[in-house]
């Protein structure tokens, strides 16, 4: 029997609209939270969700 788990928002900790199974693998997925309206880039493997840190935009110096 496959079990499903909800993915929680890494910012506000509420449930998102996404479910994953135990054998789900996701890489560089833009997870959107309808409550806080934020988007996070995540990786999922073996029910472990890892939030990817995106580099901030850098200004050009002259």
mmCIF file of the N, C-alpha and C atoms, coordinates in Angstrom:
data_MODEL
# 
_entry.id   MODEL 
# 
loop_
_atom_site.group_PDB 
_atom_site.id 
_atom_site.type_symbol 
_atom_site.label_atom_id 
_atom_site.label_alt_id 
_atom_site.label_comp_id 
_atom_site.label_asym_id 
_atom_site.label_entity_id 
_atom_site.label_seq_id 
_atom_site.pdbx_PDB_ins_code 
_atom_site.Cartn_x 
_atom_site.Cartn_y 
_atom_site.Cartn_z 
_atom_site.occupancy 
_atom_site.B_iso_or_equiv 
_atom_site.pdbx_formal_charge 
_atom_site.auth_seq_id 
_atom_site.auth_comp_id 
_atom_site.auth_asym_id 
_atom_site.auth_atom_id 
_atom_site.pdbx_PDB_model_num 
ATOM 1   N N  . UNK A 1 1  ? 0.837  -1.183 0.000   1.00 0.00 ? 1  UNK A N  1 
ATOM 2   C CA . UNK A 1 1  ? 0.000  0.000  0.000   1.00 0.00 ? 1  UNK A CA 1 
ATOM 3   C C  . UNK A 1 1  ? 0.886  1.251  0.000   1.00 0.00 ? 1  UNK A C  1 
ATOM 4   N N  . UNK A 1 2  ? 0.642  2.107  -0.959  1.00 0.00 ? 2  UNK A N  1 
ATOM 5   C CA . UNK A 1 2  ? 1.397  3.353  -1.059  1.00 0.00 ? 2  UNK A CA 1 
ATOM 6   C C  . UNK A 1 2  ? 0.804  4.390  -0.115  1.00 0.00 ? 2  UNK A C  1 
ATOM 7   N N  . UNK A 1 3  ? 1.674  5.065  0.598   1.00 0.00 ? 3  UNK A N  1 
ATOM 8   C CA . UNK A 1 3  ? 1.227  6.123  1.484   1.00 0.00 ? 3  UNK A CA 1 
ATOM 9   C C  . UNK A 1 3  ? 1.549  7.463  0.843   1.00 0.00 ? 3  UNK A C  1 
ATOM 10  N N  . UNK A 1 4  ? 0.650  8.406  1.042   1.00 0.00 ? 4  UNK A N  1 
ATOM 11  C CA . UNK A 1 4  ? 0.840  9.752  0.523   1.00 0.00 ? 4  UNK A CA 1 
ATOM 12  C C  . UNK A 1 4  ? 1.104  10.713 1.670   1.00 0.00 ? 4  UNK A C  1 
ATOM 13  N N  . UNK A 1 5  ? 1.914  11.715 1.402   1.00 0.00 ? 5  UNK A N  1 
ATOM 14  C CA . UNK A 1 5  ? 2.232  12.726 2.406   1.00 0.00 ? 5  UNK A CA 1 
ATOM 15  C C  . UNK A 1 5  ? 2.083  14.102 1.773   1.00 0.00 ? 5  UNK A C  1 
ATOM 16  N N  . UNK A 1 6  ? 1.600  15.034 2.550   1.00 0.00 ? 6  UNK A N  1 
ATOM 17  C CA . UNK A 1 6  ? 1.486  16.407 2.083   1.00 0.00 ? 6  UNK A CA 1 
ATOM 18  C C  . UNK A 1 6  ? 2.851  17.075 2.127   1.00 0.00 ? 6  UNK A C  1 
ATOM 19  N N  . UNK A 1 7  ? 3.081  17.975 1.192   1.00 0.00 ? 7  UNK A N  1 
ATOM 20  C CA . UNK A 1 7  ? 4.264  18.822 1.245   1.00 0.00 ? 7  UNK A CA 1 
ATOM 21  C C  . UNK A 1 7  ? 3.849  20.101 1.961   1.00 0.00 ? 7  UNK A C  1 
ATOM 22  N N  . UNK A 1 8  ? 4.622  20.493 2.962   1.00 0.00 ? 8  UNK A N  1 
ATOM 23  C CA . UNK A 1 8  ? 4.342  21.706 3.709   1.00 0.00 ? 8  UNK A CA 1 
ATOM 24  C C  . UNK A 1 8  ? 5.211  22.845 3.201   1.00 0.00 ? 8  UNK A C  1 
ATOM 25  N N  . UNK A 1 9  ? 4.670  24.034 3.257   1.00 0.00 ? 9  UNK A N  1 
ATOM 26  C CA . UNK A 1 9  ? 5.395  25.230 2.824   1.00 0.00 ? 9  UNK A CA 1 
ATOM 27  C C  . UNK A 1 9  ? 6.574  25.469 3.760   1.00 0.00 ? 9  UNK A C  1 
ATOM 28  N N  . UNK A 1 10 ? 7.780  25.669 3.226   1.00 0.00 ? 10 UNK A N  1 
ATOM 29  C CA . UNK A 1 10 ? 8.939  25.913 4.087   1.00 0.00 ? 10 UNK A CA 1 
ATOM 30  C C  . UNK A 1 10 ? 8.927  27.307 4.723   1.00 0.00 ? 10 UNK A C  1 
ATOM 31  N N  . UNK A 1 11 ? 8.069  28.188 4.254   1.00 0.00 ? 11 UNK A N  1 
ATOM 32  C CA . UNK A 1 11 ? 8.020  29.551 4.783   1.00 0.00 ? 11 UNK A CA 1 
ATOM 33  C C  . UNK A 1 11 ? 6.989  29.678 5.899   1.00 0.00 ? 11 UNK A C  1 
ATOM 34  N N  . UNK A 1 12 ? 5.724  29.299 5.604   1.00 0.00 ? 12 UNK A N  1 
ATOM 35  C CA . UNK A 1 12 ? 4.661  29.468 6.602   1.00 0.00 ? 12 UNK A CA 1 
ATOM 36  C C  . UNK A 1 12 ? 4.255  28.164 7.286   1.00 0.00 ? 12 UNK A C  1 
ATOM 37  N N  . UNK A 1 13 ? 4.800  27.039 6.848   1.00 0.00 ? 13 UNK A N  1 
ATOM 38  C CA . UNK A 1 13 ? 4.578  25.714 7.456   1.00 0.00 ? 13 UNK A CA 1 
ATOM 39  C C  . UNK A 1 13 ? 3.153  25.175 7.295   1.00 0.00 ? 13 UNK A C  1 
ATOM 40  N N  . UNK A 1 14 ? 2.388  25.691 6.344   1.00 0.00 ? 14 UNK A N  1 
ATOM 41  C CA . UNK A 1 14 ? 1.047  25.175 6.072   1.00 0.00 ? 14 UNK A CA 1 
ATOM 42  C C  . UNK A 1 14 ? 1.085  24.184 4.914   1.00 0.00 ? 14 UNK A C  1 
ATOM 43  N N  . UNK A 1 15 ? 0.009  23.389 4.803   1.00 0.00 ? 15 UNK A N  1 
ATOM 44  C CA . UNK A 1 15 ? -0.073 22.417 3.721   1.00 0.00 ? 15 UNK A CA 1 
ATOM 45  C C  . UNK A 1 15 ? -0.205 23.122 2.384   1.00 0.00 ? 15 UNK A C  1 
ATOM 46  N N  . UNK A 1 16 ? 0.464  22.591 1.391   1.00 0.00 ? 16 UNK A N  1 
ATOM 47  C CA . UNK A 1 16 ? 0.299  23.075 0.027   1.00 0.00 ? 16 UNK A CA 1 
ATOM 48  C C  . UNK A 1 16 ? -0.676 22.141 -0.682  1.00 0.00 ? 16 UNK A C  1 
ATOM 49  N N  . UNK A 1 17 ? -0.830 22.304 -1.961  1.00 0.00 ? 17 UNK A N  1 
ATOM 50  C CA . UNK A 1 17 ? -1.747 21.456 -2.718  1.00 0.00 ? 17 UNK A CA 1 
ATOM 51  C C  . UNK A 1 17 ? -1.068 20.215 -3.285  1.00 0.00 ? 17 UNK A C  1 
ATOM 52  N N  . UNK A 1 18 ? 0.152  19.969 -2.860  1.00 0.00 ? 18 UNK A N  1 
ATOM 53  C CA . UNK A 1 18 ? 0.931  18.865 -3.406  1.00 0.00 ? 18 UNK A CA 1 
ATOM 54  C C  . UNK A 1 18 ? 1.018  17.703 -2.426  1.00 0.00 ? 18 UNK A C  1 
ATOM 55  N N  . UNK A 1 19 ? 0.854  16.487 -2.966  1.00 0.00 ? 19 UNK A N  1 
ATOM 56  C CA . UNK A 1 19 ? 1.078  15.260 -2.210  1.00 0.00 ? 19 UNK A CA 1 
ATOM 57  C C  . UNK A 1 19 ? 2.202  14.500 -2.884  1.00 0.00 ? 19 UNK A C  1 
ATOM 58  N N  . UNK A 1 20 ? 2.979  13.787 -2.076  1.00 0.00 ? 20 UNK A N  1 
ATOM 59  C CA . UNK A 1 20 ? 4.036  12.951 -2.640  1.00 0.00 ? 20 UNK A CA 1 
ATOM 60  C C  . UNK A 1 20 ? 3.930  11.552 -2.060  1.00 0.00 ? 20 UNK A C  1 
ATOM 61  N N  . UNK A 1 21 ? 4.411  10.577 -2.829  1.00 0.00 ? 21 UNK A N  1 
ATOM 62  C CA . UNK A 1 21 ? 4.473  9.200  -2.357  1.00 0.00 ? 21 UNK A CA 1 
ATOM 63  C C  . UNK A 1 21 ? 5.867  8.912  -1.842  1.00 0.00 ? 21 UNK A C  1 
ATOM 64  N N  . UNK A 1 22 ? 6.019  7.748  -1.246  1.00 0.00 ? 22 UNK A N  1 
ATOM 65  C CA . UNK A 1 22 ? 7.319  7.375  -0.681  1.00 0.00 ? 22 UNK A CA 1 
ATOM 66  C C  . UNK A 1 22 ? 8.405  7.226  -1.745  1.00 0.00 ? 22 UNK A C  1 
ATOM 67  N N  . UNK A 1 23 ? 8.025  6.886  -2.967  1.00 0.00 ? 23 UNK A N  1 
ATOM 68  C CA . UNK A 1 23 ? 9.012  6.695  -4.036  1.00 0.00 ? 23 UNK A CA 1 
ATOM 69  C C  . UNK A 1 23 ? 9.156  7.921  -4.948  1.00 0.00 ? 23 UNK A C  1 
ATOM 70  N N  . UNK A 1 24 ? 8.624  9.064  -4.541  1.00 0.00 ? 24 UNK A N  1 
ATOM 71  C CA . UNK A 1 24 ? 8.683  10.280 -5.353  1.00 0.00 ? 24 UNK A CA 1 
ATOM 72  C C  . UNK A 1 24 ? 10.060 10.922 -5.280  1.00 0.00 ? 24 UNK A C  1 
ATOM 73  N N  . UNK A 1 25 ? 10.558 11.318 -6.447  1.00 0.00 ? 25 UNK A N  1 
ATOM 74  C CA . UNK A 1 25 ? 11.800 12.077 -6.535  1.00 0.00 ? 25 UNK A CA 1 
ATOM 75  C C  . UNK A 1 25 ? 11.535 13.305 -7.398  1.00 0.00 ? 25 UNK A C  1 
ATOM 76  N N  . UNK A 1 26 ? 11.813 14.471 -6.854  1.00 0.00 ? 26 UNK A N  1 
ATOM 77  C CA . UNK A 1 26 ? 11.599 15.739 -7.559  1.00 0.00 ? 26 UNK A CA 1 
ATOM 78  C C  . UNK A 1 26 ? 12.887 16.540 -7.461  1.00 0.00 ? 26 UNK A C  1 
ATOM 79  N N  . UNK A 1 27 ? 13.262 17.190 -8.555  1.00 0.00 ? 27 UNK A N  1 
ATOM 80  C CA . UNK A 1 27 ? 14.470 17.999 -8.560  1.00 0.00 ? 27 UNK A CA 1 
ATOM 81  C C  . UNK A 1 27 ? 14.140 19.377 -9.132  1.00 0.00 ? 27 UNK A C  1 
ATOM 82  N N  . UNK A 1 28 ? 14.516 20.425 -8.408  1.00 0.00 ? 28 UNK A N  1 
ATOM 83  C CA . UNK A 1 28 ? 14.310 21.820 -8.823  1.00 0.00 ? 28 UNK A CA 1 
ATOM 84  C C  . UNK A 1 28 ? 12.845 22.117 -9.141  1.00 0.00 ? 28 UNK A C  1 
ATOM 85  N N  . UNK A 1 29 ? 11.975 21.810 -8.207  1.00 0.00 ? 29 UNK A N  1 
ATOM 86  C CA . UNK A 1 29 ? 10.541 22.009 -8.389  1.00 0.00 ? 29 UNK A CA 1 
ATOM 87  C C  . UNK A 1 29 ? 10.109 23.323 -7.737  1.00 0.00 ? 29 UNK A C  1 
ATOM 88  N N  . UNK A 1 30 ? 9.420  24.205 -8.478  1.00 0.00 ? 30 UNK A N  1 
ATOM 89  C CA . UNK A 1 30 ? 8.937  25.451 -7.882  1.00 0.00 ? 30 UNK A CA 1 
ATOM 90  C C  . UNK A 1 30 ? 7.631  25.197 -7.118  1.00 0.00 ? 30 UNK A C  1 
ATOM 91  N N  . UNK A 1 31 ? 7.713  25.100 -5.815  1.00 0.00 ? 31 UNK A N  1 
ATOM 92  C CA . UNK A 1 31 ? 6.557  24.829 -4.969  1.00 0.00 ? 31 UNK A CA 1 
ATOM 93  C C  . UNK A 1 31 ? 5.881  26.143 -4.617  1.00 0.00 ? 31 UNK A C  1 
ATOM 94  N N  . UNK A 1 32 ? 4.581  26.238 -4.921  1.00 0.00 ? 32 UNK A N  1 
ATOM 95  C CA . UNK A 1 32 ? 3.812  27.455 -4.647  1.00 0.00 ? 32 UNK A CA 1 
ATOM 96  C C  . UNK A 1 32 ? 2.902  27.220 -3.453  1.00 0.00 ? 32 UNK A C  1 
ATOM 97  N N  . UNK A 1 33 ? 2.865  28.151 -2.535  1.00 0.00 ? 33 UNK A N  1 
ATOM 98  C CA . UNK A 1 33 ? 1.989  28.076 -1.371  1.00 0.00 ? 33 UNK A CA 1 
ATOM 99  C C  . UNK A 1 33 ? 0.821  29.039 -1.581  1.00 0.00 ? 33 UNK A C  1 
ATOM 100 N N  . UNK A 1 34 ? -0.422 28.523 -1.595  1.00 0.00 ? 34 UNK A N  1 
ATOM 101 C CA . UNK A 1 34 ? -1.570 29.404 -1.819  1.00 0.00 ? 34 UNK A CA 1 
ATOM 102 C C  . UNK A 1 34 ? -1.871 30.318 -0.625  1.00 0.00 ? 34 UNK A C  1 
ATOM 103 N N  . UNK A 1 35 ? -1.393 29.968 0.553   1.00 0.00 ? 35 UNK A N  1 
ATOM 104 C CA . UNK A 1 35 ? -1.688 30.789 1.725   1.00 0.00 ? 35 UNK A CA 1 
ATOM 105 C C  . UNK A 1 35 ? -0.767 32.010 1.809   1.00 0.00 ? 35 UNK A C  1 
ATOM 106 N N  . UNK A 1 36 ? 0.532  31.786 1.759   1.00 0.00 ? 36 UNK A N  1 
ATOM 107 C CA . UNK A 1 36 ? 1.453  32.925 1.866   1.00 0.00 ? 36 UNK A CA 1 
ATOM 108 C C  . UNK A 1 36 ? 1.847  33.491 0.501   1.00 0.00 ? 36 UNK A C  1 
ATOM 109 N N  . UNK A 1 37 ? 1.437  32.817 -0.568  1.00 0.00 ? 37 UNK A N  1 
ATOM 110 C CA . UNK A 1 37 ? 1.675  33.259 -1.947  1.00 0.00 ? 37 UNK A CA 1 
ATOM 111 C C  . UNK A 1 37 ? 3.154  33.422 -2.277  1.00 0.00 ? 37 UNK A C  1 
ATOM 112 N N  . UNK A 1 38 ? 3.946  32.509 -1.713  1.00 0.00 ? 38 UNK A N  1 
ATOM 113 C CA . UNK A 1 38 ? 5.375  32.501 -1.978  1.00 0.00 ? 38 UNK A CA 1 
ATOM 114 C C  . UNK A 1 38 ? 5.721  31.249 -2.778  1.00 0.00 ? 38 UNK A C  1 
ATOM 115 N N  . UNK A 1 39 ? 6.798  31.336 -3.509  1.00 0.00 ? 39 UNK A N  1 
ATOM 116 C CA . UNK A 1 39 ? 7.272  30.198 -4.286  1.00 0.00 ? 39 UNK A CA 1 
ATOM 117 C C  . UNK A 1 39 ? 8.662  29.825 -3.793  1.00 0.00 ? 39 UNK A C  1 
ATOM 118 N N  . UNK A 1 40 ? 8.876  28.524 -3.589  1.00 0.00 ? 40 UNK A N  1 
ATOM 119 C CA . UNK A 1 40 ? 10.163 28.027 -3.117  1.00 0.00 ? 40 UNK A CA 1 
ATOM 120 C C  . UNK A 1 40 ? 10.634 26.930 -4.062  1.00 0.00 ? 40 UNK A C  1 
ATOM 121 N N  . UNK A 1 41 ? 11.914 26.882 -4.284  1.00 0.00 ? 41 UNK A N  1 
ATOM 122 C CA . UNK A 1 41 ? 12.506 25.852 -5.120  1.00 0.00 ? 41 UNK A CA 1 
ATOM 123 C C  . UNK A 1 41 ? 12.917 24.699 -4.220  1.00 0.00 ? 41 UNK A C  1 
ATOM 124 N N  . UNK A 1 42 ? 12.370 23.484 -4.487  1.00 0.00 ? 42 UNK A N  1 
ATOM 125 C CA . UNK A 1 42 ? 12.634 22.346 -3.604  1.00 0.00 ? 42 UNK A CA 1 
ATOM 126 C C  . UNK A 1 42 ? 13.133 21.143 -4.384  1.00 0.00 ? 42 UNK A C  1 
ATOM 127 N N  . UNK A 1 43 ? 13.768 20.231 -3.644  1.00 0.00 ? 43 UNK A N  1 
ATOM 128 C CA . UNK A 1 43 ? 14.116 18.893 -4.110  1.00 0.00 ? 43 UNK A CA 1 
ATOM 129 C C  . UNK A 1 43 ? 13.474 17.911 -3.142  1.00 0.00 ? 43 UNK A C  1 
ATOM 130 N N  . UNK A 1 44 ? 12.977 16.776 -3.661  1.00 0.00 ? 44 UNK A N  1 
ATOM 131 C CA . UNK A 1 44 ? 12.365 15.760 -2.811  1.00 0.00 ? 44 UNK A CA 1 
ATOM 132 C C  . UNK A 1 44 ? 12.961 14.407 -3.179  1.00 0.00 ? 44 UNK A C  1 
ATOM 133 N N  . UNK A 1 45 ? 13.349 13.649 -2.147  1.00 0.00 ? 45 UNK A N  1 
ATOM 134 C CA . UNK A 1 45 ? 13.826 12.289 -2.353  1.00 0.00 ? 45 UNK A CA 1 
ATOM 135 C C  . UNK A 1 45 ? 13.568 11.508 -1.075  1.00 0.00 ? 45 UNK A C  1 
ATOM 136 N N  . UNK A 1 46 ? 12.878 10.377 -1.179  1.00 0.00 ? 46 UNK A N  1 
ATOM 137 C CA . UNK A 1 46 ? 12.549 9.515  -0.035  1.00 0.00 ? 46 UNK A CA 1 
ATOM 138 C C  . UNK A 1 46 ? 11.808 10.279 1.058   1.00 0.00 ? 46 UNK A C  1 
ATOM 139 N N  . UNK A 1 47 ? 10.831 11.044 0.679   1.00 0.00 ? 47 UNK A N  1 
ATOM 140 C CA . UNK A 1 47 ? 9.987  11.850 1.581   1.00 0.00 ? 47 UNK A CA 1 
ATOM 141 C C  . UNK A 1 47 ? 10.741 12.960 2.306   1.00 0.00 ? 47 UNK A C  1 
ATOM 142 N N  . UNK A 1 48 ? 11.959 13.238 1.901   1.00 0.00 ? 48 UNK A N  1 
ATOM 143 C CA . UNK A 1 48 ? 12.732 14.316 2.509   1.00 0.00 ? 48 UNK A CA 1 
ATOM 144 C C  . UNK A 1 48 ? 12.721 15.516 1.570   1.00 0.00 ? 48 UNK A C  1 
ATOM 145 N N  . UNK A 1 49 ? 12.210 16.641 2.068   1.00 0.00 ? 49 UNK A N  1 
ATOM 146 C CA . UNK A 1 49 ? 12.111 17.864 1.275   1.00 0.00 ? 49 UNK A CA 1 
ATOM 147 C C  . UNK A 1 49 ? 13.273 18.775 1.632   1.00 0.00 ? 49 UNK A C  1 
ATOM 148 N N  . UNK A 1 50 ? 14.011 19.197 0.621   1.00 0.00 ? 50 UNK A N  1 
ATOM 149 C CA . UNK A 1 50 ? 15.153 20.090 0.811   1.00 0.00 ? 50 UNK A CA 1 
ATOM 150 C C  . UNK A 1 50 ? 14.877 21.372 0.039   1.00 0.00 ? 50 UNK A C  1 
ATOM 151 N N  . UNK A 1 51 ? 14.950 22.502 0.732   1.00 0.00 ? 51 UNK A N  1 
ATOM 152 C CA . UNK A 1 51 ? 14.728 23.808 0.096   1.00 0.00 ? 51 UNK A CA 1 
ATOM 153 C C  . UNK A 1 51 ? 16.044 24.272 -0.504  1.00 0.00 ? 51 UNK A C  1 
ATOM 154 N N  . UNK A 1 52 ? 15.999 24.604 -1.775  1.00 0.00 ? 52 UNK A N  1 
ATOM 155 C CA . UNK A 1 52 ? 17.191 25.078 -2.473  1.00 0.00 ? 52 UNK A CA 1 
ATOM 156 C C  . UNK A 1 52 ? 17.317 26.580 -2.268  1.00 0.00 ? 52 UNK A C  1 
ATOM 157 N N  . UNK A 1 53 ? 18.509 27.024 -1.965  1.00 0.00 ? 53 UNK A N  1 
ATOM 158 C CA . UNK A 1 53 ? 18.760 28.452 -1.798  1.00 0.00 ? 53 UNK A CA 1 
ATOM 159 C C  . UNK A 1 53 ? 19.148 29.031 -3.149  1.00 0.00 ? 53 UNK A C  1 
ATOM 160 N N  . UNK A 1 54 ? 18.359 29.994 -3.596  1.00 0.00 ? 54 UNK A N  1 
ATOM 161 C CA . UNK A 1 54 ? 18.664 30.640 -4.865  1.00 0.00 ? 54 UNK A CA 1 
ATOM 162 C C  . UNK A 1 54 ? 19.578 31.831 -4.594  1.00 0.00 ? 54 UNK A C  1 
ATOM 163 N N  . UNK A 1 55 ? 20.583 32.021 -5.420  1.00 0.00 ? 55 UNK A N  1 
ATOM 164 C CA . UNK A 1 55 ? 21.459 33.183 -5.210  1.00 0.00 ? 55 UNK A CA 1 
ATOM 165 C C  . UNK A 1 55 ? 20.707 34.483 -5.497  1.00 0.00 ? 55 UNK A C  1 
ATOM 166 N N  . UNK A 1 56 ? 20.981 35.488 -4.694  1.00 0.00 ? 56 UNK A N  1 
ATOM 167 C CA . UNK A 1 56 ? 20.355 36.781 -4.911  1.00 0.00 ? 56 UNK A CA 1 
ATOM 168 C C  . UNK A 1 56 ? 20.952 37.427 -6.153  1.00 0.00 ? 56 UNK A C  1 
ATOM 169 N N  . UNK A 1 57 ? 20.150 38.277 -6.774  1.00 0.00 ? 57 UNK A N  1 
ATOM 170 C CA . UNK A 1 57 ? 20.643 39.009 -7.941  1.00 0.00 ? 57 UNK A CA 1 
ATOM 171 C C  . UNK A 1 57 ? 21.721 39.981 -7.495  1.00 0.00 ? 57 UNK A C  1 
ATOM 172 N N  . UNK A 1 58 ? 22.793 40.036 -8.260  1.00 0.00 ? 58 UNK A N  1 
ATOM 173 C CA . UNK A 1 58 ? 23.880 40.917 -7.896  1.00 0.00 ? 58 UNK A CA 1 
ATOM 174 C C  . UNK A 1 58 ? 23.884 42.123 -8.824  1.00 0.00 ? 58 UNK A C  1 
ATOM 175 N N  . UNK A 1 59 ? 24.237 43.248 -8.253  1.00 0.00 ? 59 UNK A N  1 
ATOM 176 C CA . UNK A 1 59 ? 24.295 44.462 -9.069  1.00 0.00 ? 59 UNK A CA 1 
ATOM 177 C C  . UNK A 1 59 ? 25.607 44.512 -9.809  1.00 0.00 ? 59 UNK A C  1 
ATOM 178 N N  . UNK A 1 60 ? 25.586 45.181 -10.916 1.00 0.00 ? 60 UNK A N  1 
ATOM 179 C CA . UNK A 1 60 ? 26.810 45.315 -11.690 1.00 0.00 ? 60 UNK A CA 1 
ATOM 180 C C  . UNK A 1 60 ? 27.567 46.541 -11.207 1.00 0.00 ? 60 UNK A C  1 
ATOM 181 N N  . UNK A 1 61 ? 28.827 46.370 -10.940 1.00 0.00 ? 61 UNK A N  1 
ATOM 182 C CA . UNK A 1 61 ? 29.641 47.518 -10.521 1.00 0.00 ? 61 UNK A CA 1 
ATOM 183 C C  . UNK A 1 61 ? 30.443 48.022 -11.707 1.00 0.00 ? 61 UNK A C  1 
ATOM 184 N N  . UNK A 1 62 ? 30.582 49.309 -11.789 1.00 0.00 ? 62 UNK A N  1 
ATOM 185 C CA . UNK A 1 62 ? 31.303 49.903 -12.918 1.00 0.00 ? 62 UNK A CA 1 
ATOM 186 C C  . UNK A 1 62 ? 32.562 50.565 -12.455 1.00 0.00 ? 62 UNK A C  1 
# 
